[in-house]
Amino acid sequence: MEPRIGQRYTIRLCSGELRCWLFEGADARELGWWRDVDTGLSFSEASLMYAWQIEGEAGADGATEGAHRG
């Protein structure tokens, strides 16, 4: 999946934790920049120290679109 600038995504960390990140775009080195919606902190993919994957696009509330959580 190619992330879109300004779109929120549900991210699954290697620990299983789900986070909501906003994709801010790529820099001149083509490294993706993200903003954690909860903390407001921005970071590049190169600075991440753990494995993660995009689960899907997130709605305005941070929930993955089409996913059902109980």
ChimeraX attribute file (.defattr): number of C-alpha atoms within 10 A of each C-alpha:
attribute: neighborCount
match mode: 1-to-1
recipient: residues
	/A:1	6
	/A:2	5
	/A:3	17
	/A:4	13
	/A:5	14
	/A:6	13
	/A:7	15
	/A:8	26
	/A:9	28
	/A:10	21
	/A:11	22
	/A:12	17
	/A:13	15
	/A:14	11
	/A:15	9
	/A:16	9
	/A:17	9
	/A:18	19
	/A:19	19
	/A:20	26
	/A:21	26
	/A:22	24
	/A:23	19
	/A:24	19
	/A:25	16
	/A:26	15
	/A:27	10
	/A:28	6
	/A:29	6
	/A:30	9
	/A:31	13
	/A:32	17
	/A:33	19
	/A:34	23
	/A:35	18
	/A:36	17
	/A:37	15
	/A:38	10
	/A:39	9
	/A:40	11
	/A:41	10
	/A:42	14
	/A:43	14
	/A:44	15
	/A:45	12
	/A:46	9
	/A:47	9
	/A:48	9
	/A:49	7
	/A:50	8
	/A:51	9
	/A:52	16
	/A:53	12
	/A:54	17
	/A:55	18
	/A:56	18
	/A:57	21
	/A:58	21
	/A:59	15
	/A:60	11
	/A:61	9
	/A:62	18
	/A:63	19
	/A:64	20
	/A:65	15
	/A:66	10
	/A:67	9
	/A:68	7
	/A:69	6
	/A:70	2
